[in-house]
């Protein structure tokens, strides 16, 4: 039975989440300025950053997990090593890329950032509610 290859996200999703990630990064850095110029903007900037990171890092986590699953399910590293259609340099380069993705712990990093962001929002909401 032929395995179903995963699909990449549509371009609008990729660009949208990149934009969200950039807005989040900007929002966190703007907090320093808002503290001095307009303290009432600190909390909205913080929420913008954290909520944006929740979406962005969950997206990155999903991509990384999908890549690792494809490498594992299709046994791509071993197939690339064994294939003679590639030059030796080609096989080494592809093996390096696949091995690097497979060994990377970036998915753990994305998951931790996602979870900590959710916890930060929950904690702040609890502090506001039970002041």
Residue pairs with C-beta under 8 A, 6 or more apart in sequence:
3 73
3 74
5 70
6 66
6 69
6 70
8 14
9 59
9 63
13 59
17 55
17 56
17 59
20 52
20 55
20 56
21 52
21 53
21 56
23 48
23 52
24 48
24 49
24 50
24 51
24 52
24 53
24 56
25 49
27 45
27 46
27 48
27 49
27 52
28 45
28 46
28 49
30 41
30 45
31 42
31 45
31 46
31 49
34 41
34 42
34 45
35 42
43 124
46 124
47 121
47 124
50 117
50 120
50 121
51 117
51 121
53 113
53 114
53 117
54 114
54 117
54 118
54 121
57 110
57 111
57 113
57 114
57 117
58 110
58 114
60 106
60 107
60 110
61 107
61 110
61 111
61 114
64 101
64 104
64 106
64 107
64 110
65 107
67 101
68 101
68 102
68 107
70 76
71 77
71 98
71 101
71 102
72 102
76 98
77 95
77 98
77 99
77 102
80 86
80 91
80 94
80 95
80 98
81 91
81 95
83 91
86 94
